[in-house]
Amino acid sequence: MGRRVLTVYELTFHQKRKRNASSFAPADLDGEDLLTIFETWVKNLTTAETHNEGRQTWVSVDDVSLYAPRVLLLDLRVGAYGEAGELVDVDTGEPVGTIADNQAPTGSNRALLFVPVTGERAYFLSEESSRGQAGGRIRELFRSYFSHYTDNVTMVMAAVTESEVWAEAAELTEVEVRIEGKSVDVADGPHVEVGKVSHVARPQRGKRFPSRLLKGLKDENTLKRIVSVADLPENHRVWVTMEHDGRTKKFELGTEGAPAIREVLNETTEPTLETSELVVKCTERVTNLCKRRGAAWKASWSRPTRPSRGE
């Protein structure tokens, strides 16, 4: 088990190289359906293409399936490599093997492409785990592929999340700063390596943090004051819990170049979502995003065409 977060990108299309260009519906890109274009392309991807040597990241496509009439499901694998080392049993501290610099411990990721029958926007959603984000590699490869696919249509990808609405309207109820691999010297005792340390701040009972605090958390000095610590290492991560319309959600604050806020799918102590659960959560996200754009996502478009594998 490991914590997983969800990243969402919005895909829009318009006429290439034209001023005041007209938009295309993803289901009708000059007579072609984005769902078909993407499915045909991704099924023919090889590891020679998905392997990112520059970033020393192994990515592969294990399976591609039409999960629902307008939802394509990708089963992916991802892992980093580049440094030889020893494998250790974290329960006993005993070495159990070694790993070479050209070997990558991999984990599974899933990504989904939602393409409405009507409307001007499609959505690409992908998981990120401690192993990495395979969907990000697939997304960037498709961006490059599509730029040369047609002379008539241009695609724009932009990171979007429902959390933008939450950031505007929700109440901030908790701030957590998590530090990985902290060393501790115990008084009159041994030197201890702690796997994770969390600093959590909550408002007084019955109250909420001011909404402006969310933006303030980008400032490290403000963050240190909130969680009452003197210093923070570079590898710290920040999580916030917010309440909106009777619902509670936890988001990770992104780093520079990443989406501003990413929704947590499951905590480290929780099991990874089953595919059906992930699709339900993604459908909820896409439905809300469509509403914001004055469009609609029909439930039948993401209803499974057959039972999910392994469920």
C-alpha positions in Angstrom: 0.0 0.0 0.0 1.1 3.6 -0.6 -0.5 7.0 -0.8 -1.8 7.8 -4.2 -3.0 11.2 -5.6 -4.9 12.1 -8.7 -3.9 14.5 -11.5 -6.4 15.8 -14.0 -5.7 17.5 -17.4 -8.3 19.1 -19.7 -7.9 18.6 -23.4 -9.3 21.2 -25.9 -9.0 21.4 -29.6 -9.2 24.2 -32.2 -8.2 25.0 -35.8 -4.5 25.1 -36.4 -2.7 28.3 -37.3 -5.8 30.4 -37.6 -6.8 33.6 -35.8 -10.1 33.4 -34.0 -9.9 29.7 -34.6 -13.0 27.6 -34.2 -13.2 24.8 -31.6 -13.5 21.1 -32.3 -15.5 18.6 -30.2 -13.1 15.8 -29.1 -15.6 13.3 -30.4 -15.4 14.9 -33.9 -11.9 16.1 -34.7 -12.4 16.9 -38.3 -14.3 13.6 -38.7 -12.2 11.5 -36.2 -12.9 10.5 -32.6 -10.2 11.3 -30.0 -11.1 8.1 -28.2 -10.2 6.1 -31.3 -7.1 8.1 -32.2 -5.7 7.7 -28.6 -6.6 4.0 -28.3 -4.9 3.1 -31.6 -1.8 5.2 -30.7 -1.3 3.9 -27.1 -1.9 0.3 -28.1 1.1 0.5 -30.4 3.5 2.2 -27.9 6.7 0.3 -27.2 8.9 0.5 -24.1 11.6 2.0 -26.4 9.2 5.0 -26.6 7.8 5.1 -23.0 11.2 4.5 -21.3 12.5 7.9 -20.3 16.3 7.6 -20.3 16.8 11.3 -19.5 14.9 11.1 -16.2 15.9 7.4 -15.7 12.3 6.3 -15.4 10.9 3.1 -16.7 7.3 3.3 -18.0 5.4 0.6 -19.8 1.8 0.0 -20.9 0.5 -3.3 -19.6 -3.0 -3.1 -20.9 -5.5 -0.9 -22.7 -9.2 -1.4 -22.6 -12.4 0.4 -23.3 -13.8 0.3 -19.8 -17.0 2.1 -20.7 -18.5 3.5 -23.9 -16.6 6.8 -23.6 -13.8 5.9 -21.1 -10.5 4.3 -22.0 -8.5 2.6 -19.2 -4.7 2.2 -19.2 -2.9 -0.1 -16.9 0.7 1.1 -16.6 3.9 0.4 -14.7 6.5 2.9 -13.5 9.8 2.9 -11.6 13.0 4.8 -11.2 16.5 3.5 -11.7 20.1 4.7 -12.0 21.8 3.9 -8.6 22.9 0.5 -7.4 22.0 -0.4 -3.8 20.9 -2.9 -1.2 17.4 -4.1 -0.6 16.4 -4.1 3.0 13.5 -5.6 4.9 11.9 -2.6 6.6 10.5 -4.7 9.4 13.8 -6.3 10.4 16.4 -4.0 8.9 18.1 -7.0 7.4 19.4 -6.9 3.8 17.5 -9.2 1.5 19.2 -8.6 -1.8 20.8 -6.0 -4.1 19.6 -3.9 -7.0 21.8 -2.8 -10.0 21.9 0.7 -11.5 20.0 -0.6 -14.5 17.2 -2.2 -12.5 14.0 -0.4 -11.6 11.6 -1.6 -8.9 8.2 -0.9 -10.5 4.7 -0.3 -9.3 1.3 -0.1 -11.1 -0.4 3.2 -12.1 -3.7 3.7 -13.9 -4.8 6.4 -16.3 -8.2 7.2 -17.8 -9.3 9.2 -20.9 -12.8 10.6 -20.7 -14.2 11.7 -24.0 -17.8 13.0 -24.0 -20.1 12.3 -27.0 -20.9 16.1 -27.0 -19.0 19.0 -25.6 -15.7 20.7 -26.3 -13.5 19.2 -23.6 -12.0 15.8 -22.9 -10.2 14.8 -19.7 -7.1 12.7 -18.9 -6.8 11.5 -15.3 -3.8 9.7 -13.9 -2.7 8.2 -10.6 0.6 9.1 -9.0 2.2 6.7 -6.4 5.5 6.6 -4.6 6.9 4.8 -7.7 6.1 7.8 -9.9 3.4 8.9 -12.4 3.3 6.8 -15.5 0.3 8.7 -16.8 2.4 11.9 -17.0 4.8 10.2 -19.4 2.0 8.9 -21.6 0.3 12.4 -21.6 3.5 14.1 -22.8 4.1 11.5 -25.5 0.6 11.9 -26.8 1.0 15.7 -26.8 4.0 15.3 -29.1 2.3 12.7 -31.3 -0.8 14.7 -31.8 1.1 17.9 -32.7 2.2 16.0 -35.9 -0.9 13.9 -36.4 -3.0 16.4 -38.3 -2.5 19.7 -40.2 -6.0 21.0 -39.2 -6.4 20.5 -35.4 -4.3 21.8 -32.5 -4.6 20.3 -29.0 -4.1 22.2 -25.8 -3.6 20.3 -22.5 -4.0 22.2 -19.2 -3.9 21.0 -15.6 -7.3 21.4 -13.9 -8.8 20.2 -10.7 -12.1 20.4 -8.9 -9.9 21.6 -6.1 -9.8 25.1 -7.7 -13.5 25.4 -6.7 -12.6 24.0 -3.2 -9.8 26.5 -2.9 -12.3 29.3 -3.5 -15.3 28.0 -1.5 -14.1 25.4 1.0 -13.1 25.7 4.6 -9.6 24.7 5.6 -9.7 22.4 8.6 -6.2 20.9 8.8 -2.7 21.4 7.7 -0.2 18.5 7.7 3.5 18.7 7.0 5.1 15.3 6.4 8.9 14.7 6.5 10.4 11.5 5.2 13.4 9.7 6.7 14.1 11.9 9.7 17.0 11.0 12.0 16.5 11.4 15.7 19.0 11.3 18.6 17.2 9.9 21.7 18.5 11.3 25.0 20.7 8.7 26.7 19.8 6.3 24.0 20.4 5.2 20.4 20.5 7.1 17.1 17.1 6.3 15.5 16.0 6.5 11.9 12.3 7.5 11.8 10.4 6.6 8.6 8.0 9.5 8.6 7.3 12.4 10.9 4.1 14.5 10.6 3.4 17.9 12.0 -0.4 18.6 12.1 -2.1 21.9 12.8 -5.9 22.2 13.4 -7.9 25.3 14.4 -9.6 25.6 17.7 -12.7 23.4 18.2 -15.7 24.8 16.3 -13.6 27.2 14.2 -11.9 27.2 10.8 -8.7 28.6 9.5 -9.1 31.8 7.4 -9.5 31.0 3.7 -6.5 33.2 2.8 -4.2 30.8 4.7 -4.3 28.3 1.8 -2.3 30.7 -0.4 -0.1 31.6 2.5 1.1 28.1 2.9 3.3 28.5 -0.2 5.5 30.7 2.0 7.8 28.5 4.1 8.0 30.9 7.0 4.2 30.9 7.3 4.1 27.2 7.1 6.7 26.8 9.8 4.7 29.1 12.1 1.5 27.2 11.5 2.9 23.8 12.4 5.3 25.2 15.1 8.6 24.0 13.8 11.9 25.9 13.6 13.0 24.4 10.3 11.8 22.3 7.4 14.0 20.0 5.2 13.7 20.3 1.4 11.9 17.0 1.1 8.8 18.0 3.2 5.4 17.6 1.7 2.2 19.6 2.6 -1.3 18.2 2.8 -4.5 20.1 3.6 -7.9 18.9 4.6 -10.9 21.0 3.4 -14.7 20.8 3.9 -17.2 21.9 1.2 -21.0 21.2 0.8 -20.9 18.6 3.6 -17.9 16.7 2.1 -14.3 16.4 3.4 -11.3 15.9 1.1 -7.6 15.9 1.5 -5.3 17.5 -1.1 -1.5 17.7 -1.6 -0.1 21.1 -2.3 2.0 20.8 -5.5 5.5 21.9 -6.1 6.5 24.3 -8.9 5.6 22.9 -12.3 2.9 20.6 -10.7 -0.8 21.2 -10.4 -1.6 23.6 -7.6 -3.5 21.0 -5.6 -3.9 17.2 -6.2 -6.6 15.1 -4.5 -5.5 12.2 -2.3 -7.1 8.9 -3.5 -5.9 6.8 -0.6 -3.6 7.2 2.4 -0.6 5.0 3.1 -2.6 3.0 5.6 -5.5 2.5 3.2 -5.8 0.0 0.3 -5.4 1.2 -3.3 -8.8 1.9 -4.9 -10.3 -0.9 -7.0 -10.7 0.1 -10.7 -14.4 0.4 -10.3 -13.9 2.8 -7.3 -11.3 4.8 -9.2 -13.7 5.2 -12.2 -16.5 6.3 -9.9 -14.2 9.0 -8.3 -13.0 10.1 -11.7 -16.5 10.3 -13.0 -17.5 12.5 -10.1 -14.5 14.8 -10.9 -15.3 15.0 -14.6 -19.0 15.6 -14.0 -18.2 18.5 -11.7 -15.7 19.9 -14.2 -18.2 19.7 -17.0 -20.8 21.5 -14.9 -18.3 24.4 -14.3 -18.0 24.6 -18.1 -21.7 24.6 -18.7 -21.6 21.1 -20.2 -22.7 17.7 -19.0 -21.3 14.3 -18.5 -23.9 11.5 -18.9 -23.6 8.6 -16.4 -24.1 6.1 -19.2 -20.8 7.2 -20.9 -18.7 5.9 -17.9 -20.9 2.9 -17.1 -18.8 -0.3 -17.5 -19.4 -2.3 -20.6 -18.2 -5.5 -18.8 -17.1 -6.5 -15.3 -13.8 -5.1 -14.3 -10.8 -7.3 -14.2 -9.9 -8.7 -10.8 -13.2 -7.5 -9.2 
